[in-house]
């Protein structure tokens, strides 16, 4: 970690603050300064919230009835993922003004190769970071936080340090001091069980992790740990994916956090996973024609169903299918520990939105398009019948653990 140069490599991480909620505030400026929660389809659970709602204990994935108990005066808004996708595209179009080499990591965050960019702009990295923040706010209406350092992992940690709407610059010679203030659990990839393992090894901070001999990290965490160790020490390992390949599938799965038979709780998690999955489809202008839903039992055995549908990334349609599958596979009195939703048979969306169209106008056009599509679906040859599809095509299947690794 004894670096003799500050900028032998430079990577920026740009992360939009409370993205879904911020998008809503661009068209509801009357709500600025007030707590806002964005809800999933049918308003089942919270998928995003402003910082004041987060501070009072509202969590992503929380059932809406629990959130309203904590903060009844908050504004609970239905999600509009098409609109969020358009805002995301505008944000990334601004980032491309500063560097041509960008990885769109998710709908609200990206990595930017900053090597050589200072001379092009005639500014320091902090000056560029501040300029990015101002430009995004002025032209899009949302705030972003920027972290710049020598590796992906360090830049991602840095972007979290001064949220919201802050810039954090970590040159090579400042890495060691910076890591002393970072809890080991804040390292991307160190969470849950790994965090507990680090605690047993008396590794409390990112500095402790970076100072641990690499051989020991390899012994307890394997290659994943070794890669993180190098990145934390300022040695670039992970390159930017400038042209990511078409995914074969998009999976959103997670533990429930508890072993439970609570149908409403499990349904909220399923809805949250569906929200994230469809958001990824919309962001990448992709559609799916094969949906799978699974529940993992206390015994780690998994049960699920799948259904083939007309290619779509429409949230209401996919959520309707997912809920129908969930209703079919859930059994009362049985304890579950995890669940997930998977989209496969992925292909490009041939009806993409216009990047430079006014988002409000585009949202109206998309609504009109949806109505037209619903009419065509109802009276045309290619009819989407979720109930019939479930009866004819959905077949119960057993999954082996782990279920799937999405690429």
TADA-V716327 format. One record per residue. RES is the residue in one letter. PHI is phi as a letter, one per 30 degrees, with the letter a starting at -180 (none if undefined). PSI is psi in radians with two decimals (none if undefined). Layout:
res->RES phi->PHI psi->PSI
res->RES phi->PHI psi->PSI
This chain:
res->X phi->none psi->0.11
res->X phi->d psi->1.41
res->X phi->d psi->2.37
res->X phi->c psi->-0.25
res->X phi->b psi->2.61
res->X phi->d psi->-0.71
res->X phi->b psi->1.10
res->X phi->d psi->-0.25
res->X phi->a psi->2.61
res->X phi->b psi->2.08
res->X phi->b psi->2.34
res->X phi->c psi->2.51
res->X phi->c psi->2.12
res->X phi->c psi->2.17
res->X phi->b psi->2.07
res->X phi->d psi->2.45
res->X phi->d psi->2.17
res->X phi->h psi->1.00
res->X phi->e psi->-0.98
res->X phi->e psi->-0.78
res->X phi->d psi->-0.69
res->X phi->d psi->-0.67
res->X phi->d psi->-0.76
res->X phi->d psi->-0.63
res->X phi->d psi->-0.36
res->X phi->d psi->-0.46
res->X phi->c psi->0.00
res->X phi->b psi->1.08
res->X phi->d psi->-0.33
res->X phi->d psi->-0.27
res->X phi->c psi->-0.04
res->X phi->d psi->2.38
res->X phi->i psi->-0.04
res->X phi->c psi->2.65
res->X phi->d psi->2.33
res->X phi->b psi->2.34
res->X phi->b psi->2.32
res->X phi->c psi->2.32
res->X phi->c psi->2.73
res->X phi->d psi->-3.13
res->X phi->e psi->2.46
res->X phi->i psi->0.29
res->X phi->h psi->0.75
res->X phi->d psi->-0.70
res->X phi->b psi->2.91
res->X phi->d psi->2.22
res->X phi->c psi->-0.21
res->X phi->a psi->2.74
res->X phi->a psi->2.76
res->X phi->d psi->2.91
res->X phi->d psi->-0.61
res->X phi->d psi->-0.58
res->X phi->d psi->-0.66
res->X phi->d psi->-0.70
res->X phi->d psi->-0.50
res->X phi->d psi->-0.09
res->X phi->j psi->0.04
res->X phi->d psi->2.24
res->X phi->c psi->2.67
res->X phi->d psi->2.31
res->X phi->j psi->-0.10
res->X phi->d psi->2.34
res->X phi->e psi->2.49
res->X phi->d psi->-0.59
res->X phi->d psi->-0.56
res->X phi->d psi->-0.69
res->X phi->d psi->-0.69
res->X phi->d psi->-0.49
res->X phi->d psi->-0.68
res->X phi->d psi->-0.66
res->X phi->b psi->1.32
res->X phi->d psi->-0.40
res->X phi->d psi->-0.03
res->X phi->d psi->2.78
res->X phi->c psi->2.11
res->X phi->c psi->1.96
res->X phi->c psi->2.46
res->X phi->d psi->2.50
res->X phi->d psi->2.66
res->X phi->b psi->1.51
res->X phi->d psi->-0.48
res->X phi->d psi->-0.77
res->X phi->d psi->-0.75
res->X phi->d psi->-0.64
res->X phi->d psi->-0.68
res->X phi->d psi->-0.71
res->X phi->d psi->-0.73
res->X phi->e psi->-0.76
res->X phi->d psi->-0.67
res->X phi->d psi->-0.69
res->X phi->d psi->-0.81
res->X phi->d psi->-0.51
res->X phi->d psi->-0.58
res->X phi->d psi->-0.75
res->X phi->d psi->-0.58
res->X phi->d psi->-0.24
res->X phi->d psi->-0.50
res->X phi->c psi->-0.48
res->X phi->a psi->2.43
res->X phi->d psi->-0.26
res->X phi->c psi->1.74
res->X phi->b psi->2.41
res->X phi->c psi->2.06
res->X phi->d psi->1.62
res->X phi->d psi->-0.67
res->X phi->a psi->-3.10
res->X phi->d psi->-0.46
res->X phi->b psi->0.22
res->X phi->a psi->2.62
res->X phi->a psi->2.82
res->X phi->c psi->2.47
res->X phi->b psi->2.23
res->X phi->d psi->1.99
res->X phi->c psi->0.04
res->X phi->d psi->2.20
res->X phi->i psi->-0.08
res->X phi->d psi->-0.51
res->X phi->d psi->-0.77
res->X phi->d psi->-0.58
res->X phi->d psi->-0.69
res->X phi->c psi->-0.24
res->X phi->i psi->0.58
res->X phi->b psi->2.82
res->X phi->d psi->2.92
res->X phi->d psi->-0.64
res->X phi->d psi->-0.71
res->X phi->d psi->-0.72
res->X phi->d psi->-0.76
res->X phi->e psi->-0.80
res->X phi->d psi->-0.65
res->X phi->d psi->-0.70
res->X phi->d psi->-0.80
res->X phi->d psi->-0.79
res->X phi->d psi->-0.75
res->X phi->d psi->-0.77
res->X phi->d psi->-0.74
res->X phi->d psi->-0.76
res->X phi->d psi->-0.67
res->X phi->c psi->-0.44
res->X phi->c psi->-0.54
res->X phi->j psi->0.15
res->X phi->c psi->2.79
res->X phi->c psi->2.62
res->X phi->b psi->2.70
res->X phi->c psi->2.47
res->X phi->b psi->2.30
res->X phi->b psi->2.34
res->X phi->b psi->2.23
res->X phi->a psi->-2.83
res->X phi->c psi->-0.20
res->X phi->b psi->2.88
res->X phi->e psi->-0.88
res->X phi->d psi->-0.78
res->X phi->d psi->-0.70
res->X phi->d psi->-0.61
res->X phi->d psi->-0.73
res->X phi->d psi->-0.72
res->X phi->d psi->-0.66
res->X phi->d psi->-0.32
res->X phi->d psi->-0.20
res->X phi->d psi->-0.56
res->X phi->b psi->0.78
res->X phi->d psi->2.55
res->X phi->d psi->2.80
res->X phi->h psi->0.83
res->X phi->b psi->2.86
res->X phi->b psi->2.36
res->X phi->b psi->2.12
res->X phi->c psi->2.14
res->X phi->b psi->1.61
res->X phi->d psi->2.95
res->X phi->e psi->-0.76
res->X phi->d psi->-0.20
res->X phi->c psi->0.02
res->X phi->e psi->-0.84
res->X phi->e psi->-0.86
res->X phi->d psi->-0.66
res->X phi->d psi->-0.76
res->X phi->d psi->-0.41
res->X phi->d psi->-0.43
res->X phi->c psi->0.06
res->X phi->c psi->2.03
res->X phi->d psi->2.53
res->X phi->d psi->-0.52
res->X phi->d psi->-0.24
res->X phi->d psi->-0.05
res->X phi->d psi->2.13
res->X phi->e psi->2.24
res->X phi->j psi->-0.22
res->X phi->c psi->1.73
res->X phi->a psi->2.85
res->X phi->h psi->-2.06
res->X phi->d psi->-0.62
res->X phi->d psi->-0.63
res->X phi->d psi->-0.73
res->X phi->d psi->-0.66
res->X phi->d psi->-0.74
res->X phi->d psi->-0.67
res->X phi->d psi->-0.71
res->X phi->d psi->-0.53
res->X phi->d psi->0.11
res->X phi->i psi->0.60
res->X phi->c psi->1.77
res->X phi->c psi->-0.58
res->X phi->b psi->2.92
res->X phi->d psi->-0.55
res->X phi->d psi->-0.74
res->X phi->e psi->-0.75
res->X phi->d psi->-0.82
res->X phi->d psi->-0.48
res->X phi->d psi->-0.22
res->X phi->d psi->2.37
res->X phi->e psi->2.40
res->X phi->d psi->-0.53
res->X phi->d psi->-0.65
res->X phi->d psi->-0.71
res->X phi->d psi->-0.73
res->X phi->d psi->-0.69
res->X phi->d psi->-0.67
res->X phi->c psi->-0.43
res->X phi->b psi->-0.17
res->X phi->i psi->-2.72
res->X phi->d psi->-0.67
res->X phi->e psi->-0.79
res->X phi->d psi->-0.68
res->X phi->d psi->-0.75
res->X phi->d psi->-0.76
res->X phi->d psi->-0.72
res->X phi->e psi->-0.80
res->X phi->d psi->-0.78
res->X phi->d psi->-0.73
res->X phi->d psi->-0.56
res->X phi->d psi->0.09
res->X phi->i psi->0.22
res->X phi->c psi->1.89
res->X phi->d psi->2.25
res->X phi->c psi->-0.80
res->X phi->c psi->2.03
res->X phi->d psi->2.76
res->X phi->d psi->2.40
res->X phi->c psi->1.62
res->X phi->d psi->-0.53
res->X phi->b psi->1.34
res->X phi->d psi->2.48
res->X phi->d psi->2.76
res->X phi->d psi->2.15
res->X phi->d psi->2.51
res->X phi->d psi->-0.51
res->X phi->a psi->2.83
res->X phi->b psi->2.02
res->X phi->c psi->2.40
res->X phi->b psi->1.86
res->X phi->b psi->2.71
res->X phi->a psi->2.81
res->X phi->d psi->2.63
res->X phi->d psi->-0.19
res->X phi->i psi->-0.44
res->X phi->b psi->2.81
res->X phi->d psi->2.11
res->X phi->b psi->2.76
res->X phi->c psi->0.22
res->X phi->d psi->1.88
res->X phi->d psi->-0.74
res->X phi->d psi->-0.71
res->X phi->d psi->-0.81
res->X phi->d psi->-0.71
res->X phi->d psi->-0.65
res->X phi->d psi->-0.71
res->X phi->d psi->-0.74
res->X phi->d psi->-0.76
res->X phi->d psi->-0.72
res->X phi->d psi->-0.77
res->X phi->d psi->-0.70
res->X phi->d psi->-0.74
res->X phi->e psi->-0.84
res->X phi->d psi->-0.71
res->X phi->d psi->-0.82
res->X phi->d psi->-0.64
res->X phi->e psi->-0.72
res->X phi->d psi->-0.70
res->X phi->d psi->-0.84
res->X phi->d psi->-0.75
res->X phi->d psi->-0.67
res->X phi->c psi->0.15
res->X phi->h psi->0.88
res->X phi->b psi->2.81
res->X phi->b psi->2.85
res->X phi->b psi->2.60
res->X phi->b psi->0.29
res->X phi->b psi->2.03
res->X phi->c psi->2.32
res->X phi->b psi->2.48
res->X phi->b psi->2.38
res->X phi->b psi->2.71
res->X phi->b psi->2.33
res->X phi->c psi->2.19
res->X phi->d psi->2.96
res->X phi->e psi->-0.59
res->X phi->d psi->-0.04
res->X phi->i psi->-0.04
res->X phi->d psi->2.53
res->X phi->b psi->2.49
res->X phi->b psi->2.59
res->X phi->a psi->3.12
res->X phi->b psi->2.83
res->X phi->b psi->2.82
res->X phi->b psi->2.42
res->X phi->c psi->2.35
res->X phi->b psi->2.96
res->X phi->d psi->2.37
res->X phi->e psi->2.22
res->X phi->a psi->2.80
res->X phi->b psi->0.39
res->X phi->d psi->2.14
res->X phi->d psi->-0.79
res->X phi->d psi->-0.67
res->X phi->d psi->-0.84
res->X phi->d psi->-0.73
res->X phi->d psi->-0.64
res->X phi->d psi->-0.76
res->X phi->d psi->-0.83
res->X phi->e psi->-0.76
res->X phi->d psi->-0.64
res->X phi->d psi->-0.71
res->X phi->d psi->-0.80
res->X phi->e psi->-0.79
res->X phi->e psi->-0.61
res->X phi->d psi->-0.66
res->X phi->c psi->-0.32
res->X phi->d psi->2.38
res->X phi->b psi->2.13
res->X phi->d psi->2.55
res->X phi->i psi->-0.15
res->X phi->c psi->2.44
res->X phi->c psi->2.38
res->X phi->b psi->2.65
res->X phi->b psi->-0.28
res->X phi->a psi->2.88
res->X phi->a psi->2.93
res->X phi->a psi->2.85
res->X phi->b psi->2.39
res->X phi->b psi->2.30
res->X phi->c psi->2.24
res->X phi->b psi->-2.98
res->X phi->h psi->0.92
res->X phi->d psi->2.43
res->X phi->a psi->2.81
res->X phi->d psi->2.54
res->X phi->d psi->2.14
res->X phi->d psi->-0.06
res->X phi->b psi->1.25
res->X phi->d psi->2.67
res->X phi->d psi->2.82
res->X phi->d psi->2.12
res->X phi->e psi->-0.67
res->X phi->c psi->0.12
res->X phi->d psi->2.57
res->X phi->e psi->2.20
res->X phi->e psi->-0.67
res->X phi->d psi->-0.74
res->X phi->d psi->-0.71
res->X phi->d psi->-0.66
res->X phi->e psi->-0.70
res->X phi->d psi->-0.70
res->X phi->d psi->-0.68
res->X phi->d psi->-0.67
res->X phi->d psi->-0.75
res->X phi->d psi->-0.73
res->X phi->d psi->-0.69
res->X phi->d psi->-0.73
res->X phi->d psi->-0.79
res->X phi->d psi->-0.72
res->X phi->d psi->-0.66
res->X phi->d psi->-0.69
res->X phi->d psi->-0.76
res->X phi->d psi->-0.66
res->X phi->d psi->-0.68
res->X phi->d psi->-0.66
res->X phi->c psi->-0.12
res->X phi->d psi->-2.96
res->X phi->d psi->-0.58
res->X phi->c psi->1.62
res->X phi->c psi->2.29
res->X phi->c psi->1.93
res->X phi->b psi->1.57
res->X phi->e psi->-0.77
res->X phi->d psi->-0.81
res->X phi->d psi->-0.67
res->X phi->d psi->-0.72
res->X phi->d psi->-0.66
res->X phi->d psi->-0.69
res->X phi->d psi->-0.70
res->X phi->c psi->-0.42
res->X phi->d psi->2.22
res->X phi->b psi->2.35
res->X phi->d psi->2.46
res->X phi->b psi->2.71
res->X phi->c psi->2.38
res->X phi->c psi->2.51
res->X phi->c psi->2.57
res->X phi->d psi->2.29
res->X phi->d psi->2.71
res->X phi->d psi->-0.93
res->X phi->a psi->2.49
res->X phi->c psi->1.96
res->X phi->d psi->2.40
res->X phi->c psi->none
